[in-house]
Amino acid sequence: MKIILFDPETSGHHIKYASYLIRYLIEQGDIITFITWKPCKSLNLLQNLPITIKYIVGSSEENFGGNTIKRKWQLVKGFKYCFNLANVQHVNVVHCLYIDYSEIPLYFCIKKFKHRSWKLFATIFSPYFIHEPKEKIGIMRYLYHKLKGRIVVQLLKRGEIRGLFTHSERIQDKLFNLCSHDLFCDNIFVIPDPIEPLPKISQEVVRDYLELPQKKPIILFFGGLNHRKGFDVLLKAIPLIDKEVYILIAGKLDDSIEEETIQKYRQSLRKPECLIFHLRYIKDGDIAKYFLASDAVILPYRRGFKGTSGVLNYASVTGKPVIVSDTGEISHIVRENNLGILIEPESSEAIAQGVKRLLSHSKKWREQVKLQAIQYAKSNDWRKMASKV
């Protein structure tokens, strides 16, 4: 088959996710075109694969993302480019690898491509537009999300999305309820949240490579340093932790956060050396090293975070216990698989207590969590995800 895979974003887990599907489909003999926003260094992960990479804009133009209006305009541009190319190349399938927050642009763009031979598939990671009864949300945001939910239903009902993939049965059930369990619900599929085995390197070696202290407990916060992932809540928790522990924060700062501000905050701490910043883009070859170097991983995500997590996957494949906000799909995964400790979301005090609880647990508890985590990772091997898709 001739297949187009489309994702305008390549940051974080996006490009790794795309690489899993691409590698598997190539093995099946499919011809793959990957479309993204613009050239970037994260695409090095695909450089040795026999595929065609297309860019929506040139390398000198603006990055993908920004405010809501700008992002919607960019997505319209991206979908049009993708669908036009699909028509020109007579492809069999177009797969949008990440349609979260893209529903409205997709709805309007697909309507203009009624005469098409290709089938559209999509993956949704988080049902952020479906709210729990007690969830606090403003009326305008509620109505906006209600509209997005109806759009997803219409895209499925009309057959404009021939298959919608998601990463848990709970998310599938929420989508079923949204669709009132109509017949087209058969086109909503659960697939594993992909995990890839990592190289086995001793903690001593990777700590030396990353210039981290040896024989000290280190808890890792990894990924985009932004409001949604509770980075600011974690910082406020650090003075409340009275145990000896190093907090390692690794990832690229969000544009709304100034490095100078958080460096000043670090210097104001009683023990500033216990807060370690690696504020930069982490190369793909170094990601595993951060998890192998750590003793535990923390995900202090806010209540609005409803999907799965690539960070949780990395923690599980390296057998590390986690401290996770009791919200969304990540809390269900941790609870059902005994992967670590759940804490109240958006609470610095809860984070501090969670760290204390983790450090007080026995070696036996840690070994049990390690076994559970590795078993969870095996059940979500990337090849299982790719073969199901």
C-alpha positions as CSV (number, residue, x, y, z in Angstrom):
1,M,0.0,0.0,0.0
2,K,0.9,3.6,-0.4
3,I,0.5,5.3,3.0
4,I,0.8,8.9,4.2
5,L,1.5,9.4,7.9
6,F,0.9,13.0,9.0
7,D,1.9,14.8,12.2
8,P,2.9,18.5,12.2
9,E,4.6,18.0,15.6
10,T,7.9,16.1,16.0
11,S,8.7,17.1,19.6
12,G,8.6,14.7,22.6
13,H,7.0,11.3,21.9
14,H,5.6,12.4,18.5
15,I,8.6,11.4,16.3
16,K,9.3,8.2,18.2
17,Y,5.7,7.2,17.8
18,A,5.9,7.8,14.1
19,S,9.1,5.9,13.8
20,Y,7.5,2.7,15.3
21,L,4.7,2.7,12.6
22,I,7.1,3.6,9.8
23,R,9.6,0.8,10.7
24,Y,6.9,-1.8,10.9
25,L,5.1,-0.7,7.7
26,I,8.3,-0.8,5.7
27,E,8.8,-4.4,6.8
28,Q,5.4,-5.2,5.3
29,G,6.5,-3.7,2.0
30,D,4.4,-0.5,2.2
31,I,5.5,2.8,0.6
32,I,5.6,5.5,3.2
33,T,5.5,9.3,3.0
34,F,5.8,11.2,6.3
35,I,4.5,14.7,6.4
36,T,5.4,17.2,9.1
37,W,5.6,21.0,9.5
38,K,9.3,21.8,8.8
39,P,12.8,20.3,9.0
40,C,14.1,19.8,12.5
41,K,16.8,17.8,14.3
42,S,14.4,15.3,15.8
43,L,13.8,13.9,12.3
44,N,17.3,12.4,12.4
45,L,15.5,9.4,13.9
46,L,14.1,8.7,10.5
47,Q,17.1,9.6,8.3
48,N,18.2,6.0,7.5
49,L,14.7,4.7,6.7
50,P,13.6,4.3,3.1
51,I,10.8,6.8,3.2
52,T,9.9,10.2,1.7
53,I,9.6,13.1,4.1
54,K,7.6,16.2,3.0
55,Y,7.4,19.5,4.7
56,I,4.4,21.9,4.8
57,V,6.6,25.0,5.1
58,G,10.3,25.8,4.4
59,S,12.9,25.5,7.1
60,S,13.1,29.3,7.5
61,E,9.5,29.8,8.3
62,E,7.8,29.8,11.7
63,N,7.6,26.8,14.1
64,F,4.4,24.9,14.5
65,G,2.3,26.0,17.4
66,G,1.3,29.2,19.2
67,N,-2.0,30.6,20.3
68,T,-5.3,28.8,19.4
69,I,-6.1,30.8,16.3
70,K,-2.5,30.5,14.9
71,R,-2.5,26.8,15.5
72,K,-5.9,26.3,13.8
73,W,-4.6,28.1,10.7
74,Q,-1.5,26.0,10.7
75,L,-3.5,22.8,10.9
76,V,-5.8,23.9,8.0
77,K,-2.7,24.5,5.9
78,G,-1.3,21.1,7.0
79,F,-4.4,19.1,6.3
80,K,-4.8,20.7,2.8
81,Y,-1.2,20.0,1.9
82,C,-1.6,16.4,3.1
83,F,-4.9,15.7,1.4
84,N,-3.8,17.3,-1.9
85,L,-0.7,15.2,-1.9
86,A,-2.8,12.1,-1.2
87,N,-4.9,12.8,-4.3
88,V,-1.9,13.5,-6.5
89,Q,0.0,10.4,-5.4
90,H,-3.1,8.1,-5.4
91,V,-2.3,6.8,-2.0
92,N,-4.4,4.1,-0.2
93,V,-4.4,5.5,3.3
94,V,-3.8,8.8,5.1
95,H,-3.2,8.4,8.9
96,C,-3.3,11.5,11.1
97,L,-1.1,10.3,13.9
98,Y,-2.3,13.0,16.4
99,I,-5.7,14.6,16.0
100,D,-6.0,16.0,19.6
101,Y,-6.9,19.7,19.3
102,S,-7.2,19.3,15.5
103,E,-10.8,18.3,15.2
104,I,-12.2,21.6,13.8
105,P,-9.6,22.1,11.1
106,L,-9.9,18.5,10.1
107,Y,-13.7,18.8,9.8
108,F,-13.6,21.7,7.4
109,C,-10.7,20.4,5.4
110,I,-12.0,16.9,4.8
111,K,-15.4,18.3,3.5
112,K,-13.5,19.8,0.6
113,F,-12.1,16.4,-0.4
114,K,-15.3,14.5,-1.0
115,H,-14.0,12.8,-4.2
116,R,-11.1,10.8,-2.8
117,S,-9.9,7.2,-3.2
118,W,-7.9,7.1,0.0
119,K,-9.2,6.2,3.5
120,L,-8.6,8.4,6.5
121,F,-7.4,7.0,9.8
122,A,-6.6,9.0,13.0
123,T,-5.2,8.5,16.5
124,I,-6.5,10.3,19.5
125,F,-4.4,10.3,22.7
126,S,-6.6,12.2,25.1
127,P,-10.4,12.7,25.3
128,Y,-9.8,16.2,26.7
129,F,-13.2,17.4,25.4
130,I,-15.1,14.9,27.6
131,H,-15.6,16.2,31.1
132,E,-16.3,14.4,34.3
133,P,-19.5,15.4,36.3
134,K,-17.5,17.2,39.0
135,E,-14.9,18.7,36.8
136,K,-14.7,22.5,37.1
137,I,-14.7,24.2,33.7
138,G,-15.9,27.6,32.4
139,I,-19.1,27.7,30.3
140,M,-17.3,28.9,27.2
141,R,-14.7,26.2,27.4
142,Y,-17.4,23.6,28.1
143,L,-19.4,24.6,25.0
144,Y,-16.2,24.7,22.9
145,H,-15.3,21.2,23.9
146,K,-18.8,20.0,23.4
147,L,-18.5,21.2,19.8
148,K,-15.3,19.3,19.4
149,G,-16.9,16.1,20.7
150,R,-19.8,16.4,18.3
151,I,-17.3,16.9,15.4
152,V,-15.5,13.7,16.3
153,V,-18.9,11.9,16.3
154,Q,-19.8,13.4,12.9
155,L,-16.5,12.4,11.3
156,L,-17.0,8.8,12.4
157,K,-20.7,8.7,11.6
158,R,-20.1,10.0,8.0
159,G,-17.3,7.5,7.5
160,E,-14.8,10.4,6.9
161,I,-12.6,8.8,9.6
162,R,-12.6,5.1,8.7
163,G,-10.7,4.1,11.9
164,L,-10.0,6.0,15.1
165,F,-7.3,4.6,17.3
166,T,-6.9,5.1,21.0
167,H,-4.7,3.7,23.8
168,S,-7.0,2.3,26.4
169,E,-10.4,0.7,26.8
170,R,-11.5,3.5,29.2
171,I,-10.9,6.1,26.5
172,Q,-12.7,3.9,24.0
173,D,-15.7,3.6,26.4
174,K,-15.8,7.4,26.8
175,L,-15.9,7.8,23.0
176,F,-18.5,5.1,22.8
177,N,-20.7,7.0,25.2
178,L,-20.1,10.2,23.2
179,C,-21.3,8.3,20.1
180,S,-24.3,6.8,21.9
181,H,-23.0,3.4,21.1
182,D,-24.1,3.6,17.4
183,L,-22.9,1.1,14.8
184,F,-20.0,3.3,13.7
185,C,-18.4,2.7,17.1
186,D,-17.0,-0.5,15.6
187,N,-14.5,1.8,13.9
188,I,-12.9,2.9,17.3
189,F,-10.0,0.6,18.1
190,V,-7.8,0.1,21.2
191,I,-4.1,-0.3,20.5
192,P,-1.2,-0.6,22.9
193,D,0.6,2.6,23.9
194,P,4.0,1.7,22.3
195,I,7.1,1.0,24.3
196,E,10.5,0.0,22.9
197,P,13.1,-2.0,24.9
198,L,16.0,0.2,26.0
199,P,19.8,-0.6,26.2
200,K,21.0,-2.0,29.5
201,I,23.6,0.4,30.9
202,S,24.6,0.6,34.6
203,Q,23.4,3.5,36.6
204,E,26.9,4.4,37.6
205,V,27.9,4.7,33.9
206,V,25.0,6.9,32.9
207,R,25.3,9.1,35.9
208,D,28.9,9.7,35.0
209,Y,27.9,10.5,31.4
210,L,25.2,13.0,32.5
211,E,27.5,14.4,35.3
212,L,25.1,13.5,38.1
213,P,26.0,12.7,41.7
214,Q,26.7,9.0,42.4
215,K,25.0,7.0,45.2
216,K,22.4,9.7,45.9
217,P,18.6,9.3,45.4
218,I,17.5,11.0,42.2
219,I,13.9,11.6,41.1
220,L,13.4,12.6,37.4
221,F,11.0,15.1,35.9
222,F,11.3,14.6,32.1
223,G,9.8,16.3,29.1
224,G,8.1,19.6,28.2
225,L,8.4,22.0,31.0
226,N,5.0,23.6,30.9
227,H,1.9,24.5,32.9
228,R,-0.1,21.4,31.8
229,K,2.5,19.0,33.2
230,G,2.7,20.7,36.6
231,F,6.3,21.9,36.4
232,D,5.5,25.0,38.5
233,V,3.8,22.9,41.2
234,L,6.8,20.6,41.4
235,L,9.2,23.6,41.9
236,K,7.0,24.9,44.8
237,A,7.1,21.4,46.4
238,I,10.9,21.2,46.7
239,P,11.3,23.4,49.9
240,L,8.7,21.1,51.5
241,I,10.8,17.9,51.1
242,D,12.9,17.3,54.2
243,K,14.5,14.1,52.9
244,E,17.9,13.9,51.2
245,V,16.9,13.7,47.5
246,Y,18.0,15.2,44.2
247,I,15.4,16.4,41.8
248,L,16.5,16.2,38.2
249,I,14.5,18.3,35.7
250,A,15.4,17.5,32.1
251,G,13.7,19.0,29.0
252,K,13.1,22.1,27.0
253,L,11.5,25.1,28.7
254,D,8.1,26.3,27.5
255,D,8.3,29.7,25.8
256,S,6.2,31.2,28.7
257,I,8.9,30.4,31.3
258,E,12.2,32.3,31.6
259,E,15.3,30.3,32.5
260,E,16.7,33.2,34.5
261,T,13.6,33.2,36.8
262,I,13.9,29.5,37.7
263,Q,17.6,29.7,38.1
264,K,17.1,32.5,40.6
265,Y,14.5,30.3,42.4
266,R,17.1,27.5,42.5
267,Q,19.6,29.8,44.2
268,S,17.1,30.8,46.8
269,L,16.7,27.2,48.1
270,R,18.5,26.1,51.2
271,K,20.3,23.4,49.2
272,P,20.3,24.6,45.6
273,E,22.6,21.7,44.6
274,C,19.7,19.3,45.2
275,L,17.8,20.8,42.2
276,I,19.5,19.9,39.0
277,F,18.5,21.5,35.7
278,H,19.2,20.1,32.2
279,L,17.1,22.7,30.4
280,R,17.6,21.7,26.8
281,Y,16.4,19.6,24.0
282,I,17.3,16.0,25.0
283,K,18.8,14.1,22.0
284,D,17.0,10.8,21.2
285,G,20.1,8.8,22.0
286,D,20.3,10.3,25.5
287,I,16.6,9.9,26.6
288,A,17.1,6.4,28.0
289,K,20.1,7.5,30.0
290,Y,18.1,9.9,32.0
291,F,15.6,7.2,33.1
292,L,18.4,4.7,33.7
293,A,20.2,7.2,35.9
294,S,17.2,8.0,38.1
295,D,15.7,6.1,41.0
296,A,12.2,7.2,40.3
297,V,10.2,9.4,37.9
298,I,7.6,12.0,38.8
299,L,4.6,13.1,36.7
300,P,2.8,15.9,38.6
301,Y,0.4,16.6,35.8
302,R,-2.6,18.8,36.2
303,R,-6.3,17.6,36.3
304,G,-6.9,18.4,32.7
305,F,-4.3,15.8,31.6
306,K,-6.5,12.9,30.5
307,G,-4.4,10.8,28.1
308,T,-1.5,8.3,28.4
309,S,2.2,9.3,28.7
310,G,5.4,8.6,26.9
311,V,7.3,9.5,30.1
312,L,5.3,6.8,32.0
313,N,6.3,4.3,29.3
314,Y,10.0,5.1,29.6
315,A,9.7,4.8,33.4
316,S,8.1,1.4,33.1
317,V,10.5,-0.1,30.5
318,T,13.4,0.9,32.8
319,G,11.6,-0.5,35.9
320,K,11.4,2.8,37.8
321,P,8.7,3.5,40.3
322,V,6.6,6.6,39.6
323,I,4.9,9.4,41.6
324,V,1.9,10.3,39.5
325,S,-1.0,12.8,39.8
326,D,-4.3,10.9,40.3
327,T,-5.8,12.1,37.1
328,G,-6.7,10.8,33.6
329,E,-5.5,7.6,32.1
330,I,-2.1,7.7,33.7
331,S,-3.6,7.2,37.2
332,H,-5.6,4.2,36.1
333,I,-2.5,2.6,34.5
334,V,-0.4,3.2,37.7
335,R,-3.2,1.9,40.0
336,E,-4.0,-1.2,37.9
337,N,-0.4,-2.2,37.3
338,N,1.0,-1.2,40.7
339,L,3.6,1.1,39.2
340,G,4.1,3.5,42.0
341,I,2.4,6.2,44.1
342,L,-0.6,8.3,43.3
343,I,-0.9,11.9,44.6
344,E,-3.5,14.6,44.6
345,P,-3.1,16.8,41.5
346,E,-2.0,20.4,41.6
347,S,-0.7,20.1,45.2
348,S,2.9,20.9,46.2
349,E,2.2,19.4,49.6
350,A,1.0,16.2,48.0
351,I,4.1,16.0,45.9
352,A,6.4,16.4,49.0
353,Q,4.4,13.7,50.8
354,G,4.6,11.4,47.8
355,V,8.4,11.8,47.6
356,K,8.7,11.0,51.4
357,R,6.5,7.9,50.9
358,L,8.6,6.7,48.0
359,L,11.9,7.2,49.9
360,S,10.5,5.3,52.9
361,H,9.5,2.2,51.0
362,S,11.5,-1.0,51.3
363,K,13.8,-2.5,48.8
364,K,11.3,-5.4,48.5
365,W,8.6,-2.9,47.4
366,R,10.9,-1.4,44.8
367,E,11.7,-4.8,43.4
368,Q,8.0,-5.6,43.1
369,V,7.3,-2.4,41.3
370,K,10.2,-3.1,39.0
371,L,8.8,-6.5,38.0
372,Q,5.3,-5.0,37.5
373,A,6.6,-2.2,35.4
374,I,8.7,-4.4,33.1
375,Q,5.7,-6.7,32.6
376,Y,3.5,-3.7,31.7
377,A,6.1,-2.5,29.2
378,K,6.3,-6.0,27.6
379,S,2.5,-5.9,27.1
380,N,2.8,-2.6,25.2
381,D,5.7,-3.5,22.9
382,W,5.8,-1.2,19.9
383,R,5.4,-4.1,17.5
384,K,2.1,-5.0,19.0
385,M,0.8,-1.5,18.5
386,A,2.1,-1.3,14.9
387,S,0.7,-4.7,13.9
388,K,-2.7,-3.8,15.2
389,V,-2.8,-0.5,13.3
